[in-house]
Amino acid sequence: MITRRGLLKIFGGLVTAGFASSAYAVVFEPLLRLRVTTHRIVPSGWPEGLKLRIVALADIHACEPWMSARRIKAICDHANTLDGDLIVLLGDYASGMNLVTDYVHSQDWARAMSGLSAPLGVHAILGNHDYWEDLTFQRDPSVQTFGETALKAVGIPVLVNKALPLRKDGIGFWLAGLGDQLALLPGARFGRRSFAGVDDLPGTLAQVTDDAPVILLAHEPDIFPRIPDRVAVTLSGHTHGGQVRLFGYSPVVPSRFGNRFAYGHVVENGRHLCVSGGLGCSIAPFRFGSPPEIMVVELG
């Protein structure tokens, strides 16, 4: 029989465990852990002799104290040591969270990333929060977002529905980047009844003028079922691996496909998708079972 004293000990243990797990999820995992996850892929039809190493950073969500400019710079310094042929930034640099002590200005987070370097360059796309936090853009989608302006100011090109030809060891390939699929917020003040995207997949791929392989950058992975076989691999972020992930399952995923594209290397009908767990936090500052990560994709 459990005595009153025994019951109090059990309750006290549960409380202590609860505080410990909360501290881990709020402090240790999001602030102190950083892992590098590598996916090795040989897509169908990949050119023999072309070996490509891509370092991908996703979902930085710059804010204090969770993702300061100083921490962003430290992550970028580490990314530079991973011997990537190119570095790609998969969007969501803006915070998108209210539980902060301060926001990091776009000029500051862009400056923190300005030291990124790779032989084939550093290339970026934008994420939904980079559009959502820009009310000027929401009112007039013809203007350039402050995120794109900040990145270009430090020499990082931003691919918005654009395909770029690149070469390594004399072999060509294409890097294509989509506009965001959820860029435009609904609301009477914006004259929209629902979310809308600025992505143009057909127009982007129409810029590819030869048979060289295509690497596609798309912030949200939900577009993957629409990606043609022409694309060798799609790289995405957005989901944060659910921020809480236990035994390969995330209870909440910001995707209409649930856990189907929540995290990692996904293969469907011979097509490849790699979804990064990302670096920062959105909505609430915690991670559990899904630590911040730099994603590395080795092709060939």
C-alpha atoms as a printed R data frame, in Angstrom:
    type eleno elety resid chain resno      x      y       z
1   ATOM     1    CA   MET     A     1  0.000  0.000   0.000
2   ATOM     2    CA   ILE     A     2  1.243  3.468  -0.852
3   ATOM     3    CA   THR     A     3  1.422  5.690   2.208
4   ATOM     4    CA   ARG     A     4  0.725  9.426   2.257
5   ATOM     5    CA   ARG     A     5  4.459 10.076   2.559
6   ATOM     6    CA   GLY     A     6  5.157  7.727  -0.344
7   ATOM     7    CA   LEU     A     7  2.526  9.451  -2.449
8   ATOM     8    CA   LEU     A     8  4.089 12.831  -1.725
9   ATOM     9    CA   LYS     A     9  7.510 11.497  -2.747
10  ATOM    10    CA   ILE     A    10  6.085 10.225  -6.021
11  ATOM    11    CA   PHE     A    11  4.347 13.555  -6.641
12  ATOM    12    CA   GLY     A    12  7.529 15.439  -5.799
13  ATOM    13    CA   GLY     A    13  9.493 13.241  -8.182
14  ATOM    14    CA   LEU     A    14  7.017 13.895 -10.966
15  ATOM    15    CA   VAL     A    15  7.182 17.641 -10.365
16  ATOM    16    CA   THR     A    16 10.986 17.536 -10.396
17  ATOM    17    CA   ALA     A    17 10.954 15.452 -13.587
18  ATOM    18    CA   GLY     A    18  8.499 17.897 -15.124
19  ATOM    19    CA   PHE     A    19 10.753 20.864 -14.346
20  ATOM    20    CA   ALA     A    20 13.780 18.963 -15.636
21  ATOM    21    CA   SER     A    21 12.119 17.996 -18.914
22  ATOM    22    CA   SER     A    22 10.782 21.534 -19.341
23  ATOM    23    CA   ALA     A    23 14.232 22.987 -18.763
24  ATOM    24    CA   TYR     A    24 15.670 20.550 -21.297
25  ATOM    25    CA   ALA     A    25 13.039 21.454 -23.920
26  ATOM    26    CA   VAL     A    26 13.266 25.211 -23.377
27  ATOM    27    CA   VAL     A    27 16.954 25.715 -22.583
28  ATOM    28    CA   PHE     A    28 19.232 22.787 -23.376
29  ATOM    29    CA   GLU     A    29 17.898 21.439 -26.660
30  ATOM    30    CA   PRO     A    30 17.037 24.688 -28.479
31  ATOM    31    CA   LEU     A    31 19.973 26.722 -27.131
32  ATOM    32    CA   LEU     A    32 22.848 24.360 -26.455
33  ATOM    33    CA   ARG     A    33 22.534 21.493 -28.933
34  ATOM    34    CA   LEU     A    34 23.507 21.581 -32.596
35  ATOM    35    CA   ARG     A    35 23.763 18.455 -34.689
36  ATOM    36    CA   VAL     A    36 24.838 17.849 -38.267
37  ATOM    37    CA   THR     A    37 22.635 15.399 -40.165
38  ATOM    38    CA   THR     A    38 23.896 13.940 -43.451
39  ATOM    39    CA   HIS     A    39 21.814 12.362 -46.221
40  ATOM    40    CA   ARG     A    40 23.664 10.480 -48.975
41  ATOM    41    CA   ILE     A    41 21.701 10.119 -52.196
42  ATOM    42    CA   VAL     A    42 22.311  8.970 -55.758
43  ATOM    43    CA   PRO     A    43 19.245 10.168 -57.695
44  ATOM    44    CA   SER     A    44 18.153  8.362 -60.818
45  ATOM    45    CA   GLY     A    45 20.051  9.662 -63.834
46  ATOM    46    CA   TRP     A    46 22.591 11.553 -61.740
47  ATOM    47    CA   PRO     A    47 25.715 12.264 -63.869
48  ATOM    48    CA   GLU     A    48 28.583  9.889 -63.271
49  ATOM    49    CA   GLY     A    49 31.536 11.744 -61.815
50  ATOM    50    CA   LEU     A    50 29.513 14.570 -60.258
51  ATOM    51    CA   LYS     A    51 29.883 14.523 -56.493
52  ATOM    52    CA   LEU     A    52 28.165 17.405 -54.784
53  ATOM    53    CA   ARG     A    53 28.058 18.287 -51.090
54  ATOM    54    CA   ILE     A    54 25.367 20.758 -50.053
55  ATOM    55    CA   VAL     A    55 25.198 22.380 -46.614
56  ATOM    56    CA   ALA     A    56 21.692 23.609 -45.768
57  ATOM    57    CA   LEU     A    57 20.573 26.001 -43.021
58  ATOM    58    CA   ALA     A    58 16.847 26.363 -42.405
59  ATOM    59    CA   ASP     A    59 14.444 28.210 -40.110
60  ATOM    60    CA   ILE     A    60 16.827 30.447 -38.205
61  ATOM    61    CA   HIS     A    61 14.013 32.588 -36.705
62  ATOM    62    CA   ALA     A    62 16.276 35.335 -35.389
63  ATOM    63    CA   CYS     A    63 15.289 36.726 -31.981
64  ATOM    64    CA   GLU     A    64 16.602 37.259 -28.464
65  ATOM    65    CA   PRO     A    65 17.458 35.262 -26.439
66  ATOM    66    CA   TRP     A    66 16.813 32.136 -28.498
67  ATOM    67    CA   MET     A    67 18.611 32.970 -31.748
68  ATOM    68    CA   SER     A    68 20.801 36.033 -31.354
69  ATOM    69    CA   ALA     A    69 22.981 37.458 -34.088
70  ATOM    70    CA   ARG     A    70 25.983 36.125 -32.182
71  ATOM    71    CA   ARG     A    71 24.563 32.598 -32.167
72  ATOM    72    CA   ILE     A    72 23.666 32.823 -35.866
73  ATOM    73    CA   LYS     A    73 27.256 33.781 -36.649
74  ATOM    74    CA   ALA     A    74 28.570 30.840 -34.603
75  ATOM    75    CA   ILE     A    75 26.304 28.438 -36.500
76  ATOM    76    CA   CYS     A    76 27.457 29.900 -39.812
77  ATOM    77    CA   ASP     A    77 31.102 29.612 -38.767
78  ATOM    78    CA   HIS     A    78 30.476 25.925 -38.055
79  ATOM    79    CA   ALA     A    79 28.693 25.486 -41.394
80  ATOM    80    CA   ASN     A    80 31.804 26.816 -43.142
81  ATOM    81    CA   THR     A    81 33.847 23.952 -41.665
82  ATOM    82    CA   LEU     A    82 31.633 21.265 -43.253
83  ATOM    83    CA   ASP     A    83 33.312 21.407 -46.676
84  ATOM    84    CA   GLY     A    84 30.177 22.155 -48.664
85  ATOM    85    CA   ASP     A    85 30.489 22.772 -52.398
86  ATOM    86    CA   LEU     A    86 27.616 25.174 -51.906
87  ATOM    87    CA   ILE     A    87 25.581 26.461 -48.993
88  ATOM    88    CA   VAL     A    88 21.841 26.979 -49.252
89  ATOM    89    CA   LEU     A    89 19.561 28.933 -46.922
90  ATOM    90    CA   LEU     A    90 16.029 27.541 -46.856
91  ATOM    91    CA   GLY     A    91 14.091 30.496 -45.460
92  ATOM    92    CA   ASP     A    92 12.419 31.799 -42.289
93  ATOM    93    CA   TYR     A    93 15.046 34.194 -40.995
94  ATOM    94    CA   ALA     A    94 12.410 36.402 -39.311
95  ATOM    95    CA   SER     A    95 11.280 35.363 -35.830
96  ATOM    96    CA   GLY     A    96  7.574 34.578 -36.049
97  ATOM    97    CA   MET     A    97  7.374 34.280 -32.251
98  ATOM    98    CA   ASN     A    98  6.155 36.638 -29.520
99  ATOM    99    CA   LEU     A    99  7.895 34.957 -26.555
100 ATOM   100    CA   VAL     A   100 11.087 36.949 -27.010
101 ATOM   101    CA   THR     A   101 13.049 39.601 -25.147
102 ATOM   102    CA   ASP     A   102 13.911 41.438 -28.371
103 ATOM   103    CA   TYR     A   103 13.816 41.036 -32.127
104 ATOM   104    CA   VAL     A   104 16.917 40.874 -34.307
105 ATOM   105    CA   HIS     A   105 16.802 43.366 -37.173
106 ATOM   106    CA   SER     A   106 17.098 41.956 -40.677
107 ATOM   107    CA   GLN     A   107 20.325 43.876 -41.239
108 ATOM   108    CA   ASP     A   108 21.818 42.212 -38.161
109 ATOM   109    CA   TRP     A   109 20.845 38.622 -38.959
110 ATOM   110    CA   ALA     A   110 21.937 39.089 -42.555
111 ATOM   111    CA   ARG     A   111 25.276 40.487 -41.396
112 ATOM   112    CA   ALA     A   112 25.675 37.462 -39.124
113 ATOM   113    CA   MET     A   113 25.309 35.208 -42.191
114 ATOM   114    CA   SER     A   114 27.533 37.307 -44.427
115 ATOM   115    CA   GLY     A   115 30.598 35.216 -43.539
116 ATOM   116    CA   LEU     A   116 29.171 32.062 -45.094
117 ATOM   117    CA   SER     A   117 31.387 30.842 -47.897
118 ATOM   118    CA   ALA     A   118 31.494 27.933 -50.350
119 ATOM   119    CA   PRO     A   119 33.197 27.327 -53.720
120 ATOM   120    CA   LEU     A   120 29.899 27.390 -55.624
121 ATOM   121    CA   GLY     A   121 28.425 30.162 -53.544
122 ATOM   122    CA   VAL     A   122 25.743 30.784 -50.942
123 ATOM   123    CA   HIS     A   123 22.158 30.877 -52.210
124 ATOM   124    CA   ALA     A   124 18.918 31.632 -50.388
125 ATOM   125    CA   ILE     A   125 15.168 31.353 -50.648
126 ATOM   126    CA   LEU     A   126 12.566 32.978 -48.380
127 ATOM   127    CA   GLY     A   127 10.126 31.346 -45.978
128 ATOM   128    CA   ASN     A   128  6.582 32.166 -44.973
129 ATOM   129    CA   HIS     A   129  7.609 34.233 -41.934
130 ATOM   130    CA   ASP     A   130  9.895 36.370 -44.080
131 ATOM   131    CA   TYR     A   131  6.766 37.416 -45.972
132 ATOM   132    CA   TRP     A   132  4.319 37.416 -43.038
133 ATOM   133    CA   GLU     A   133  6.434 39.758 -40.904
134 ATOM   134    CA   ASP     A   134  6.667 42.273 -43.764
135 ATOM   135    CA   LEU     A   135  3.405 44.237 -43.674
136 ATOM   136    CA   THR     A   136  4.558 46.487 -46.505
137 ATOM   137    CA   PHE     A   137  4.827 43.429 -48.727
138 ATOM   138    CA   GLN     A   138  1.478 42.098 -47.520
139 ATOM   139    CA   ARG     A   139 -0.197 45.323 -48.635
140 ATOM   140    CA   ASP     A   140  1.749 45.460 -51.904
141 ATOM   141    CA   PRO     A   141  3.219 42.125 -53.077
142 ATOM   142    CA   SER     A   142  5.028 43.878 -55.907
143 ATOM   143    CA   VAL     A   143  7.672 45.261 -53.535
144 ATOM   144    CA   GLN     A   144 10.813 43.441 -52.454
145 ATOM   145    CA   THR     A   145 10.644 42.037 -48.920
146 ATOM   146    CA   PHE     A   146 12.963 43.420 -46.250
147 ATOM   147    CA   GLY     A   147 14.471 39.925 -45.920
148 ATOM   148    CA   GLU     A   148 15.447 39.770 -49.571
149 ATOM   149    CA   THR     A   149 16.829 43.306 -49.392
150 ATOM   150    CA   ALA     A   150 18.959 42.434 -46.339
151 ATOM   151    CA   LEU     A   151 20.373 39.243 -47.867
152 ATOM   152    CA   LYS     A   152 21.242 40.904 -51.157
153 ATOM   153    CA   ALA     A   153 22.922 43.744 -49.281
154 ATOM   154    CA   VAL     A   154 25.476 41.280 -47.835
155 ATOM   155    CA   GLY     A   155 26.027 39.565 -51.180
156 ATOM   156    CA   ILE     A   156 23.722 36.549 -50.790
157 ATOM   157    CA   PRO     A   157 21.522 36.050 -53.874
158 ATOM   158    CA   VAL     A   158 17.875 35.161 -53.285
159 ATOM   159    CA   LEU     A   159 16.147 32.790 -55.688
160 ATOM   160    CA   VAL     A   160 12.463 33.644 -56.041
161 ATOM   161    CA   ASN     A   161 11.084 31.433 -58.812
162 ATOM   162    CA   LYS     A   162 14.485 31.425 -60.438
163 ATOM   163    CA   ALA     A   163 16.769 28.692 -61.798
164 ATOM   164    CA   LEU     A   164 20.524 29.185 -61.841
165 ATOM   165    CA   PRO     A   165 23.043 27.106 -63.841
166 ATOM   166    CA   LEU     A   166 26.122 25.945 -61.918
167 ATOM   167    CA   ARG     A   167 29.077 23.699 -62.705
168 ATOM   168    CA   LYS     A   168 31.432 21.479 -60.752
169 ATOM   169    CA   ASP     A   169 34.354 19.561 -62.251
170 ATOM   170    CA   GLY     A   170 33.113 20.543 -65.687
171 ATOM   171    CA   ILE     A   171 29.662 19.003 -65.130
172 ATOM   172    CA   GLY     A   172 26.615 21.233 -65.089
173 ATOM   173    CA   PHE     A   173 23.551 21.221 -62.845
174 ATOM   174    CA   TRP     A   174 20.781 23.646 -61.942
175 ATOM   175    CA   LEU     A   175 19.873 25.222 -58.614
176 ATOM   176    CA   ALA     A   176 16.265 26.395 -58.551
177 ATOM   177    CA   GLY     A   177 14.463 28.286 -55.805
178 ATOM   178    CA   LEU     A   178 10.713 28.781 -55.356
179 ATOM   179    CA   GLY     A   179  8.802 31.679 -53.922
180 ATOM   180    CA   ASP     A   180  6.945 30.764 -50.759
181 ATOM   181    CA   GLN     A   181  3.747 28.733 -50.949
182 ATOM   182    CA   LEU     A   182  2.071 30.574 -48.026
183 ATOM   183    CA   ALA     A   183  3.492 34.043 -48.568
184 ATOM   184    CA   LEU     A   184  0.272 36.081 -48.596
185 ATOM   185    CA   LEU     A   185 -1.810 36.360 -45.435
186 ATOM   186    CA   PRO     A   186 -5.614 36.440 -45.494
187 ATOM   187    CA   GLY     A   187 -7.488 39.418 -44.088
188 ATOM   188    CA   ALA     A   188 -9.793 42.248 -45.012
189 ATOM   189    CA   ARG     A   189 -6.971 44.777 -44.729
190 ATOM   190    CA   PHE     A   190 -5.099 42.891 -47.431
191 ATOM   191    CA   GLY     A   191 -8.142 42.138 -49.565
192 ATOM   192    CA   ARG     A   192 -7.634 38.365 -49.361
193 ATOM   193    CA   ARG     A   193 -9.913 35.648 -47.998
194 ATOM   194    CA   SER     A   194 -7.314 32.909 -47.747
195 ATOM   195    CA   PHE     A   195 -3.596 32.241 -47.779
196 ATOM   196    CA   ALA     A   196 -1.937 32.525 -51.174
197 ATOM   197    CA   GLY     A   197  1.495 31.647 -52.464
198 ATOM   198    CA   VAL     A   198  3.955 33.430 -54.699
199 ATOM   199    CA   ASP     A   199  5.497 30.170 -55.918
200 ATOM   200    CA   ASP     A   200  5.667 29.387 -59.637
201 ATOM   201    CA   LEU     A   201  6.929 25.839 -60.150
202 ATOM   202    CA   PRO     A   202  6.216 25.591 -63.922
203 ATOM   203    CA   GLY     A   203  7.752 29.009 -64.571
204 ATOM   204    CA   THR     A   204 10.827 28.179 -62.527
205 ATOM   205    CA   LEU     A   205 11.492 24.849 -64.231
206 ATOM   206    CA   ALA     A   206 10.845 26.428 -67.645
207 ATOM   207    CA   GLN     A   207 14.112 28.323 -67.144
208 ATOM   208    CA   VAL     A   208 16.044 25.036 -67.215
209 ATOM   209    CA   THR     A   209 17.376 24.810 -70.763
210 ATOM   210    CA   ASP     A   210 19.175 21.450 -70.862
211 ATOM   211    CA   ASP     A   211 19.106 17.926 -69.407
212 ATOM   212    CA   ALA     A   212 21.401 18.665 -66.451
213 ATOM   213    CA   PRO     A   213 20.010 17.657 -63.033
214 ATOM   214    CA   VAL     A   214 17.952 20.126 -61.001
215 ATOM   215    CA   ILE     A   215 18.196 20.738 -57.258
216 ATOM   216    CA   LEU     A   216 15.069 22.508 -56.037
217 ATOM   217    CA   LEU     A   217 14.813 24.680 -52.926
218 ATOM   218    CA   ALA     A   218 11.249 24.962 -51.584
219 ATOM   219    CA   HIS     A   219 10.642 26.237 -48.062
220 ATOM   220    CA   GLU     A   220  7.508 24.149 -47.421
221 ATOM   221    CA   PRO     A   221  7.749 20.455 -48.344
222 ATOM   222    CA   ASP     A   222  4.029 20.264 -49.180
223 ATOM   223    CA   ILE     A   223  4.758 20.942 -52.834
224 ATOM   224    CA   PHE     A   224  6.672 17.669 -53.158
225 ATOM   225    CA   PRO     A   225  3.797 15.607 -54.678
226 ATOM   226    CA   ARG     A   226  3.760 18.101 -57.559
227 ATOM   227    CA   ILE     A   227  7.506 17.941 -58.225
228 ATOM   228    CA   PRO     A   228  8.239 16.204 -61.557
229 ATOM   229    CA   ASP     A   229 10.808 13.450 -62.044
230 ATOM   230    CA   ARG     A   230 12.922 16.092 -63.785
231 ATOM   231    CA   VAL     A   231 14.052 17.315 -60.329
232 ATOM   232    CA   ALA     A   232 16.844 15.235 -58.763
233 ATOM   233    CA   VAL     A   233 16.180 16.306 -55.166
234 ATOM   234    CA   THR     A   234 14.023 18.840 -53.317
235 ATOM   235    CA   LEU     A   235 15.383 20.532 -50.174
236 ATOM   236    CA   SER     A   236 12.931 21.990 -47.660
237 ATOM   237    CA   GLY     A   237 12.580 23.285 -44.117
238 ATOM   238    CA   HIS     A   238  9.518 24.839 -42.440
239 ATOM   239    CA   THR     A   239  8.387 21.916 -40.284
240 ATOM   240    CA   HIS     A   240 11.166 22.038 -37.627
241 ATOM   241    CA   GLY     A   241 10.601 18.287 -37.421
242 ATOM   242    CA   GLY     A   242  7.477 19.241 -35.499
243 ATOM   243    CA   GLN     A   243  9.747 20.763 -32.777
244 ATOM   244    CA   VAL     A   244  8.610 17.803 -30.666
245 ATOM   245    CA   ARG     A   245  9.510 14.421 -32.133
246 ATOM   246    CA   LEU     A   246  9.386 11.082 -30.326
247 ATOM   247    CA   PHE     A   247 10.234  7.687 -31.849
248 ATOM   248    CA   GLY     A   248 10.067  9.130 -35.363
249 ATOM   249    CA   TYR     A   249  6.660 10.744 -34.838
250 ATOM   250    CA   SER     A   250  5.742 14.420 -34.437
251 ATOM   251    CA   PRO     A   251  2.384 15.145 -32.741
252 ATOM   252    CA   VAL     A   252  2.022 18.520 -34.495
253 ATOM   253    CA   VAL     A   253  3.418 19.282 -37.948
254 ATOM   254    CA   PRO     A   254  2.692 22.484 -39.933
255 ATOM   255    CA   SER     A   255  1.838 20.517 -43.056
256 ATOM   256    CA   ARG     A   256 -1.406 19.297 -44.544
257 ATOM   257    CA   PHE     A   257  0.338 15.940 -44.989
258 ATOM   258    CA   GLY     A   258  1.088 15.490 -41.286
259 ATOM   259    CA   ASN     A   259  4.118 13.306 -40.647
260 ATOM   260    CA   ARG     A   260  4.496 12.297 -44.283
261 ATOM   261    CA   PHE     A   261  6.978 15.135 -44.920
262 ATOM   262    CA   ALA     A   262  7.745 16.110 -41.327
263 ATOM   263    CA   TYR     A   263 11.458 15.389 -41.320
264 ATOM   264    CA   GLY     A   264 14.410 13.722 -43.002
265 ATOM   265    CA   HIS     A   265 14.978 11.938 -46.294
266 ATOM   266    CA   VAL     A   266 11.749 10.941 -48.008
267 ATOM   267    CA   VAL     A   267 11.624  8.828 -51.162
268 ATOM   268    CA   GLU     A   268  8.384  8.528 -53.155
269 ATOM   269    CA   ASN     A   269  8.153  6.975 -56.607
270 ATOM   270    CA   GLY     A   270 11.907  7.340 -57.043
271 ATOM   271    CA   ARG     A   271 11.826 11.074 -56.204
272 ATOM   272    CA   HIS     A   272 13.862 12.478 -53.309
273 ATOM   273    CA   LEU     A   273 12.953 15.055 -50.656
274 ATOM   274    CA   CYS     A   274 15.171 16.149 -47.749
275 ATOM   275    CA   VAL     A   275 13.470 18.107 -44.959
276 ATOM   276    CA   SER     A   276 15.680 19.853 -42.417
277 ATOM   277    CA   GLY     A   277 14.751 19.972 -38.755
278 ATOM   278    CA   GLY     A   278 15.815 23.613 -38.822
279 ATOM   279    CA   LEU     A   279 17.654 25.717 -36.288
280 ATOM   280    CA   GLY     A   280 15.268 28.025 -34.462
281 ATOM   281    CA   CYS     A   281 11.812 27.865 -32.924
282 ATOM   282    CA   SER     A   282  8.429 29.120 -34.044
283 ATOM   283    CA   ILE     A   283  5.261 29.821 -32.031
284 ATOM   284    CA   ALA     A   284  6.908 28.681 -28.747
285 ATOM   285    CA   PRO     A   285 10.590 28.461 -27.724
286 ATOM   286    CA   PHE     A   286 10.967 24.761 -27.143
287 ATOM   287    CA   ARG     A   287 12.277 21.657 -28.864
288 ATOM   288    CA   PHE     A   288 12.160 18.091 -27.664
289 ATOM   289    CA   GLY     A   289 13.564 15.182 -29.661
290 ATOM   290    CA   SER     A   290 14.194 17.539 -32.579
291 ATOM   291    CA   PRO     A   291 17.380 19.486 -31.812
292 ATOM   292    CA   PRO     A   292 18.621 22.307 -34.025
293 ATOM   293    CA   GLU     A   293 20.472 20.916 -36.996
294 ATOM   294    CA   ILE     A   294 22.556 21.732 -40.024
295 ATOM   295    CA   MET     A   295 21.541 19.454 -42.878
296 ATOM   296    CA   VAL     A   296 24.157 18.113 -45.280
297 ATOM   297    CA   VAL     A   297 23.122 16.449 -48.540
298 ATOM   298    CA   GLU     A   298 25.721 14.479 -50.485
299 ATOM   299    CA   LEU     A   299 24.766 13.729 -54.082
300 ATOM   300    CA   GLY     A   300 26.520 11.219 -56.287
